[in-house]
């Protein structure tokens, strides 16, 4: 792929002198749930980065976040074993056959890890001599300074910088400006990793798509995605919605009372309804799966309903999926078949019980042999891998398919119209202003 989309100010790790230097690498290995790896794709995607660093003589220290150990209301940081990086390190040991060390630091029961103390120094010396291949720091969000502000954050950023001589950001999925993604890059010579570069290059295939361009977006929250969806609307030829986003859109468009859709979200969706009145880009999926309740054995009480019937009634229960019949309609089939670029960040149904709509969607996308297919978001990739494993595996190496490691970061970049406005990317170009 041509790299003309890359801003020349973006410093790449291939340009760095790493020989004999300790390199702090921010990765996005946020793949652990309840102590187990859900899908190793994000880890596997960084193997090329690790190879590049070691081949250039660098000695890597890795850091990633796992989950959300910090309580938003109380600020308490719970360092639970189920959000440890240990499963990631074990996976890397198994795959790469290398020696990996995870340092441990004192943990405050409410504030997490207060400091990176000098107990790590012997391990860094062993890293330099080759007795250790990789140091993997604890979950970045276990550290008090990672998401805080003021002196705690300053101290943590300084301690991170004291570990290494070079910083490499390879975590496009971690797009928020935290200490380990942003502040650290202001303190060390910093470069973009190969995966970060690849994500940016493929993002431009959605920002400057070959047309017709179809986007499929679904989500459990409407308010967090309305901005990106409105920005995408301006770029696409057709837009397909799923999940609560679609329910909210239908509720606003047809004044339907749909269980689970708030009045606040309906108000937000009215903007999209108004936007679509003239252009008519949003493709309706008229056959829906409805249930009366979200309690008990939902699978025993669901049925397929047509949108027309729901409009006549003026209300609906919980809409938990789109029926595969919707994807088989000639108008929907033709839109997906004729597309030249398809971007998908969507699980259409309430998983794991209601998966038929998602599977039908993924199969319809896969049947288009000429389109560029871009998939983003951990939930989307997990559903694709589970429901259509053959299609997922083929896509890993197919030139017409790309799996983004971060869904939220892609949507944020699409909303801004550029990846270079994301703070952790911007700081790598030296284009940032002091905070």
Legacy VTK file of the C-alpha trace (Angstrom):
# vtk DataFile Version 3.0
C-alpha trace
ASCII
DATASET POLYDATA
POINTS 435 float
0.000 0.000 0.000
1.232 3.488 -0.755
2.151 5.515 2.295
1.335 8.927 0.835
-1.409 9.231 3.472
1.219 9.372 6.213
2.014 12.831 7.537
5.779 13.330 7.006
6.008 14.683 10.555
5.005 11.290 11.974
8.188 9.749 13.312
8.384 6.019 12.545
10.313 3.457 14.590
12.026 2.266 11.409
13.830 5.636 11.420
15.065 5.298 15.015
18.461 4.170 16.273
17.569 1.488 18.818
20.856 -0.394 19.107
21.518 -1.257 22.732
18.651 0.953 23.938
15.771 0.140 26.265
12.506 0.827 24.426
9.214 1.432 26.230
6.433 0.144 23.956
2.800 1.108 24.569
0.701 -1.707 23.132
-3.036 -2.331 23.128
-3.221 -5.850 24.539
-6.559 -5.184 26.241
-7.832 -8.689 25.476
-8.218 -10.199 28.955
-11.658 -10.774 30.451
-12.096 -12.520 33.798
-8.484 -13.624 33.736
-8.577 -15.208 30.291
-7.684 -14.015 26.787
-10.834 -13.491 24.708
-9.130 -13.195 21.339
-5.347 -12.899 20.850
-5.632 -10.895 17.608
-4.459 -7.626 19.191
-1.431 -9.421 20.631
-0.593 -11.210 17.381
-0.859 -7.895 15.499
2.104 -6.532 17.485
4.522 -9.393 16.709
5.928 -7.415 13.750
6.619 -4.473 16.055
8.456 -6.613 18.585
10.496 -8.198 15.789
11.404 -4.768 14.362
12.566 -3.460 17.743
14.652 -6.514 18.584
16.067 -6.730 15.041
17.231 -3.115 15.388
18.947 -3.955 18.680
16.315 -2.595 21.076
15.352 -4.147 24.409
11.561 -3.878 24.902
9.526 -3.004 27.977
5.807 -3.426 27.243
2.849 -1.684 28.863
-0.886 -1.969 28.189
-4.148 -1.305 29.976
-6.581 -4.107 30.783
-10.223 -3.340 31.525
-11.431 -0.555 33.803
-10.049 -1.157 37.305
-10.772 2.420 38.400
-14.256 3.155 39.777
-15.473 6.338 38.072
-17.569 7.447 41.054
-15.194 6.749 43.941
-11.832 6.840 42.137
-10.831 3.606 43.899
-8.449 1.437 41.854
-8.972 -2.311 42.375
-5.958 -4.350 41.278
-7.720 -7.658 40.780
-5.889 -10.688 39.419
-8.524 -11.071 36.675
-7.227 -7.816 35.139
-3.568 -8.800 35.351
-1.260 -8.893 32.312
-0.112 -12.392 33.317
-2.251 -14.230 30.701
-0.771 -11.932 28.022
2.785 -12.608 29.148
2.065 -16.361 29.269
0.714 -16.205 25.715
3.803 -14.335 24.483
6.082 -16.867 26.184
4.233 -19.710 24.482
4.190 -18.093 21.039
7.642 -16.519 20.971
9.578 -18.833 23.271
11.150 -15.949 25.167
11.758 -15.096 28.812
9.360 -12.443 30.104
9.480 -10.745 33.491
6.508 -9.035 35.166
7.719 -6.773 37.982
5.595 -6.374 41.095
5.172 -3.211 43.137
3.398 -2.443 46.437
-0.349 -1.966 45.976
-2.468 0.458 47.983
-5.952 -1.090 48.473
-7.685 2.086 47.241
-5.098 3.955 45.139
-3.475 1.069 43.272
0.258 1.200 42.545
1.627 4.532 43.741
5.085 4.379 42.175
7.481 2.408 39.985
10.176 1.871 42.589
13.819 0.866 42.263
13.023 -2.827 42.658
12.722 -2.942 38.841
16.367 -1.911 38.278
17.933 -5.412 38.448
15.404 -6.651 35.877
16.291 -3.780 33.532
19.968 -4.712 33.819
19.073 -8.308 32.930
17.041 -7.007 30.000
20.082 -5.110 28.738
22.313 -8.194 28.985
19.773 -10.456 27.304
18.997 -12.635 30.333
15.416 -11.350 30.032
13.840 -10.895 26.588
10.910 -8.647 27.583
9.769 -6.817 30.696
5.981 -6.525 30.854
4.832 -3.855 33.294
1.628 -4.369 35.313
-1.714 -3.117 33.957
-1.183 0.600 33.258
-4.505 1.423 34.904
-3.341 -0.145 38.148
-0.985 2.830 38.497
-2.503 5.795 40.317
-0.998 8.287 37.888
-2.225 6.753 34.609
-5.687 8.356 34.475
-5.329 10.976 37.183
-4.175 14.564 36.901
-1.711 16.763 38.725
1.343 15.567 40.619
0.428 11.850 40.585
0.278 11.845 36.803
3.463 13.880 36.479
5.267 11.507 38.810
4.098 8.399 36.939
5.070 9.847 33.550
8.493 10.709 34.941
8.946 7.215 36.371
7.991 5.640 33.040
10.449 7.885 31.221
13.145 6.839 33.662
12.877 3.220 32.536
13.822 3.687 28.877
15.633 5.781 26.305
13.037 5.513 23.512
9.224 5.413 23.467
7.238 3.592 20.767
3.461 3.895 20.558
1.882 0.935 18.800
-1.523 1.241 20.503
-3.893 2.878 18.044
-6.797 1.360 19.986
-5.771 3.340 23.099
-6.632 6.753 21.724
-7.312 8.658 24.930
-4.576 10.935 26.272
-3.344 9.110 29.370
0.097 9.137 30.944
1.279 6.003 29.094
-0.034 7.114 25.694
0.521 10.872 25.717
2.563 12.302 28.609
5.403 9.830 28.118
5.818 10.932 24.490
6.577 14.447 25.716
9.492 13.150 27.785
11.326 10.683 25.505
12.274 10.524 21.809
9.071 8.972 20.484
8.052 7.017 17.413
5.049 5.290 15.855
5.195 1.506 15.694
4.484 -0.558 12.550
0.967 -1.485 13.719
0.060 2.134 14.475
1.302 3.065 11.012
-0.732 0.278 9.409
-3.893 1.343 11.267
-3.495 4.921 10.032
-2.925 3.801 6.437
-6.021 1.605 6.475
-8.075 4.288 8.183
-7.539 6.435 5.112
-9.183 3.707 3.053
-12.366 4.654 4.928
-11.670 8.397 4.945
-10.984 8.382 1.174
-12.994 5.321 0.090
-13.568 3.777 -3.268
-17.294 4.140 -3.908
-19.977 3.034 -3.359
-19.076 3.229 0.330
-21.307 1.424 2.852
-20.903 1.691 6.624
-22.613 -0.549 9.174
-22.678 0.732 12.761
-24.320 -0.785 15.822
-23.937 -0.273 19.526
-25.513 -0.518 22.950
-25.185 3.232 23.590
-26.509 5.910 21.275
-25.071 9.032 22.897
-21.443 7.902 22.562
-21.726 7.169 18.848
-23.991 9.920 17.523
-21.009 12.165 16.682
-19.111 9.542 14.663
-22.322 8.340 12.986
-23.248 11.845 11.838
-19.710 12.325 10.488
-19.857 8.954 8.721
-23.253 9.824 7.285
-21.667 12.653 5.311
-19.066 10.285 3.836
-21.106 7.187 2.963
-23.378 6.295 0.093
-25.413 4.037 2.379
-25.581 3.576 6.156
-26.941 0.528 7.981
-27.664 0.723 11.704
-28.074 -2.075 14.230
-28.566 -2.714 17.926
-29.871 0.034 20.196
-28.722 2.622 17.652
-31.185 1.274 15.105
-33.953 0.932 17.692
-33.433 4.561 18.692
-33.475 5.734 15.085
-36.750 3.868 14.391
-38.268 5.215 17.592
-37.459 8.804 16.605
-38.433 8.428 12.951
-41.813 6.771 13.463
-42.663 8.009 16.968
-42.557 4.443 18.245
-42.409 3.586 21.936
-39.672 0.940 22.025
-38.650 -0.668 25.313
-35.122 0.232 26.331
-34.990 3.455 24.275
-34.738 6.587 26.421
-36.359 9.905 25.638
-32.923 11.526 25.750
-31.608 9.192 23.049
-34.720 9.736 20.929
-34.052 13.459 21.012
-30.479 12.891 19.848
-31.654 10.525 17.111
-34.056 13.154 15.772
-31.005 14.958 14.345
-30.095 11.909 12.285
-33.707 11.443 11.176
-33.801 15.039 9.961
-30.472 14.603 8.202
-31.739 11.536 6.373
-35.021 13.047 5.151
-33.441 14.490 2.046
-30.579 12.133 1.208
-32.195 8.865 2.338
-28.894 7.088 2.923
-30.028 4.986 5.901
-31.135 1.554 4.780
-34.062 0.189 6.764
-34.063 -3.431 7.898
-37.813 -4.065 8.204
-37.917 -7.467 9.913
-37.027 -7.370 13.593
-36.807 -9.797 16.513
-38.915 -8.637 19.470
-39.399 -9.878 23.044
-41.647 -8.636 25.862
-38.996 -8.784 28.563
-35.257 -8.931 29.116
-35.739 -11.133 32.167
-35.738 -14.929 32.442
-35.492 -17.164 29.398
-35.781 -14.564 26.654
-35.288 -17.147 23.937
-38.692 -18.658 24.717
-40.669 -15.443 24.289
-39.293 -13.815 21.145
-40.885 -13.481 17.689
-40.174 -11.828 14.371
-42.168 -8.667 13.676
-42.357 -6.472 10.606
-41.728 -2.771 10.960
-45.088 -2.106 9.327
-46.903 -4.022 12.080
-44.996 -2.161 14.769
-45.840 1.176 13.160
-49.527 0.236 13.138
-49.326 -0.674 16.822
-47.276 2.401 17.727
-45.039 0.545 20.137
-42.712 -2.405 20.484
-41.173 -4.507 23.211
-37.431 -5.087 23.351
-35.983 -5.336 19.826
-33.117 -7.784 20.273
-31.950 -8.450 16.717
-32.693 -7.948 13.052
-34.093 -10.948 11.263
-31.926 -12.523 8.536
-34.956 -11.895 6.258
-34.006 -8.202 6.316
-30.599 -8.967 4.832
-32.161 -11.077 2.082
-34.307 -8.252 0.694
-33.321 -7.275 -2.885
-32.590 -3.625 -1.988
-30.305 -4.589 0.925
-28.669 -7.394 -1.058
-27.932 -5.054 -3.959
-26.422 -2.332 -1.745
-24.024 -4.783 -0.100
-23.240 -6.579 -3.356
-22.433 -3.397 -5.307
-20.338 -1.729 -2.570
-16.639 -1.163 -3.240
-15.790 -0.271 0.381
-17.586 -1.657 3.441
-16.784 -0.506 6.978
-18.319 -2.582 9.762
-18.401 -1.803 13.465
-21.502 -3.782 14.328
-22.956 -6.624 16.308
-26.595 -6.548 15.263
-28.176 -8.576 18.065
-28.173 -9.085 21.817
-25.374 -11.641 22.104
-24.940 -14.498 22.734
-28.560 -15.642 22.293
-29.510 -13.426 19.368
-26.829 -13.891 16.740
-28.726 -14.665 13.535
-28.778 -11.069 12.292
-25.040 -10.607 12.798
-24.202 -13.882 11.085
-26.428 -13.057 8.110
-24.790 -9.625 7.858
-21.234 -11.002 7.955
-22.089 -13.653 5.367
-23.602 -11.010 3.083
-20.475 -8.860 3.390
-18.205 -11.839 2.694
-20.167 -12.715 -0.447
-18.978 -9.441 -2.010
-15.678 -10.559 -3.534
-14.709 -7.185 -5.003
-15.168 -4.832 -2.039
-12.563 -3.688 0.443
-13.860 -4.894 3.813
-12.823 -3.001 6.948
-13.832 -4.297 10.384
-13.355 -2.366 13.626
-14.053 -3.043 17.287
-13.263 -5.899 19.637
-16.885 -7.019 19.961
-17.290 -7.030 16.176
-14.188 -9.126 15.603
-15.131 -11.506 18.415
-18.612 -11.998 16.914
-17.204 -12.446 13.399
-14.711 -15.031 14.641
-17.396 -16.908 16.603
-20.182 -16.833 14.013
-18.165 -17.090 10.787
-14.795 -18.614 11.733
-13.839 -19.503 8.166
-14.536 -15.982 6.933
-12.588 -14.528 9.871
-9.528 -16.690 9.193
-9.550 -15.896 5.478
-9.675 -12.191 6.275
-6.517 -12.298 8.394
-4.319 -12.568 5.304
-6.632 -11.292 2.569
-5.558 -8.065 0.807
-9.214 -7.006 0.552
-9.859 -7.257 4.317
-8.476 -5.371 7.321
-9.229 -5.803 11.013
-8.657 -2.657 13.078
-7.399 -3.341 16.583
-9.470 -0.498 18.017
-13.098 0.335 17.264
-13.470 3.477 19.371
-10.289 4.988 17.976
-11.439 4.417 14.389
-14.785 6.087 15.097
-13.061 9.010 16.821
-10.718 9.486 13.855
-13.595 9.225 11.375
-15.495 11.853 13.344
-12.496 14.205 13.237
-11.784 13.375 9.611
-8.162 12.547 10.431
-6.179 10.275 12.762
-3.701 13.052 13.442
-6.071 14.876 15.772
-5.976 11.993 18.246
-3.712 13.203 21.061
-1.444 10.115 21.275
-0.822 10.357 17.511
-0.501 14.122 17.442
2.201 14.104 20.115
4.367 11.756 18.033
4.612 14.466 15.371
5.771 17.151 17.771
2.656 19.127 16.837
1.293 19.261 20.367
1.188 22.326 22.550
2.242 22.167 26.200
-0.656 21.374 28.534
LINES 1 436
435 0 1 2 3 4 5 6 7 8 9 10 11 12 13 14 15 16 17 18 19 20 21 22 23 24 25 26 27 28 29 30 31 32 33 34 35 36 37 38 39 40 41 42 43 44 45 46 47 48 49 50 51 52 53 54 55 56 57 58 59 60 61 62 63 64 65 66 67 68 69 70 71 72 73 74 75 76 77 78 79 80 81 82 83 84 85 86 87 88 89 90 91 92 93 94 95 96 97 98 99 100 101 102 103 104 105 106 107 108 109 110 111 112 113 114 115 116 117 118 119 120 121 122 123 124 125 126 127 128 129 130 131 132 133 134 135 136 137 138 139 140 141 142 143 144 145 146 147 148 149 150 151 152 153 154 155 156 157 158 159 160 161 162 163 164 165 166 167 168 169 170 171 172 173 174 175 176 177 178 179 180 181 182 183 184 185 186 187 188 189 190 191 192 193 194 195 196 197 198 199 200 201 202 203 204 205 206 207 208 209 210 211 212 213 214 215 216 217 218 219 220 221 222 223 224 225 226 227 228 229 230 231 232 233 234 235 236 237 238 239 240 241 242 243 244 245 246 247 248 249 250 251 252 253 254 255 256 257 258 259 260 261 262 263 264 265 266 267 268 269 270 271 272 273 274 275 276 277 278 279 280 281 282 283 284 285 286 287 288 289 290 291 292 293 294 295 296 297 298 299 300 301 302 303 304 305 306 307 308 309 310 311 312 313 314 315 316 317 318 319 320 321 322 323 324 325 326 327 328 329 330 331 332 333 334 335 336 337 338 339 340 341 342 343 344 345 346 347 348 349 350 351 352 353 354 355 356 357 358 359 360 361 362 363 364 365 366 367 368 369 370 371 372 373 374 375 376 377 378 379 380 381 382 383 384 385 386 387 388 389 390 391 392 393 394 395 396 397 398 399 400 401 402 403 404 405 406 407 408 409 410 411 412 413 414 415 416 417 418 419 420 421 422 423 424 425 426 427 428 429 430 431 432 433 434
